[in-house]
Amino acid sequence: MENTRRSHESLEYIQSMVDELAHMAKRERYEVIAYLLELASIEVSEVLRASEAGGAGSVTGHDEGNGTA
């Protein structure tokens, strides 16, 4: 249970940092970087939602089947 809570907190922190970086990239007009960071934020949101819905193993965000993290 402690690992799940820690993973959740880590994901929330990652999302906060990614959102801040996306804002910075937009401000500096780095559109592609901003876009990629926004995609990362969406991915974090989906992982958080899945973990809150009880998706076993989804909190780690690791999918060893297709080689993605």
Backbone hydrogen bonds, N-H to C=O, Kabsch-Sander energy under -0.5 kcal/mol:
donor,donor_aa,acceptor,acceptor_aa,energy
5,R,1,M,-2.2
6,R,2,E,-2.6
7,S,3,N,-2.7
8,H,4,T,-2.4
9,E,5,R,-2.5
10,S,6,R,-2.5
11,L,7,S,-2.6
12,E,8,H,-2.3
13,Y,9,E,-2.2
14,I,10,S,-2.8
15,Q,11,L,-2.6
16,S,12,E,-2.0
17,M,13,Y,-2.5
18,V,14,I,-2.9
19,D,15,Q,-2.6
20,E,16,S,-2.0
21,L,17,M,-2.7
22,A,18,V,-2.6
23,H,19,D,-2.2
24,M,20,E,-2.2
25,A,21,L,-2.7
26,K,22,A,-2.5
27,R,23,H,-2.5
28,E,24,M,-2.0
29,R,26,K,-1.4
30,Y,25,A,-3.3
31,E,29,R,-1.1
34,A,30,Y,-2.8
35,Y,31,E,-2.7
36,L,32,V,-2.5
37,L,33,I,-2.5
38,E,34,A,-2.3
39,L,35,Y,-2.2
40,A,36,L,-2.0
41,S,37,L,-2.2
42,I,38,E,-2.2
43,E,39,L,-2.4
44,V,40,A,-2.4
45,S,41,S,-2.3
46,E,42,I,-2.3
47,V,43,E,-2.4
48,L,44,V,-2.8
49,R,45,S,-2.6
50,A,46,E,-2.4
51,S,47,V,-2.3
52,E,48,L,-2.3
53,A,49,R,-1.6
54,G,51,S,-1.0
55,G,50,A,-3.0
56,A,54,G,-0.9
58,S,55,G,-1.6
60,T,57,G,-0.6
61,G,58,S,-0.5
63,D,61,G,-0.5
63,D,68,T,-1.4
66,N,63,D,-1.0
67,G,63,D,-0.6
68,T,63,D,-1.0
